[in-house]
């Protein structure tokens, strides 16, 4: 068992996410050897549409819209190293 706990921001980003997925993410935090944060959870259709218009996303077929997707990042990692 790890001693990690989600930050307030991670908890807020889990709001609206499918409860079964939240359970998996919480379990992962309990057993991990590396701390991580939830950087994105459920996304509104309006927000996703704006991301597509701005070229930051390529699709409206996005699991975050239904609450079935989350983005995680290791604490201390640089997000820029993981972008396509």
N, C-alpha and C positions, 0 to 999 in steps of 0.2 A: 504494500500500500504506500502511495506517495503522500506527501504532506501538502500538495498543491491545492489551491482553491481558485475558483474563477474570480476575476476582478468584476467590479460593478459593470464595466463596459461589456465584458463577455456575457454576463448574466442578461444585460439588456439586449444583446445581440441574439440571445436564445429565445427571446419572446416571439411567439407566433410560429416557432419551429415545431414540426411534428413531435409530439411527446415521446414516441418510440425512438426517434433519432436523438432527442435530448438525453434520453436514458443511456444510449450508446456512448455519446460524447462524455457524459458524466462518468461513466464506467472507465472510459479511456483515461480520463484525468486521474482517476483513483489508482490505476495500475501503471501509469507511465513513469519512465525514468527521466523524461525531459518535460519541462513545463511548456504549455502552449496556451494560446489565447484564441477566442472566437472573434474573428475580425468581420464576419458577415453572416447574417442569418436570413430571415425572411425578407424579401424585397417586394415593394409594391409594384404594380404594373406601370404606374406613372414613372417611378424611378428607373425601372428597367428600360422603358421606352426612351427616356432621356439619355441613358448610357449608350443605347444603340445609336441614337441620333448624334451623339458626341463621338462616336467611333470607339468607345471604351468597351463595348460588348458587340457581339455579332448576331445575337439571336434573342427572340422573345420566347423561345422554347427553353426556359430556364428553371431548373428545379427549385431555386430559391423563391420563385413566385408562389409555389404551393406550400412552402415551408418544409420541403424535403431536401434541402441542400444547406450546407454550412461551409464556410472557408475558415481554416485553422492556420495558425502560424506559430512556429516555435518561438518562445520568448527569447529575445536576443538576436533573432534572425533578421536579415534585411530583406524586406518584401521585394525590393528591386532585383534580387538575385533569382527570384522565382517567376518573374513575369515572362510571358511568351514574347 
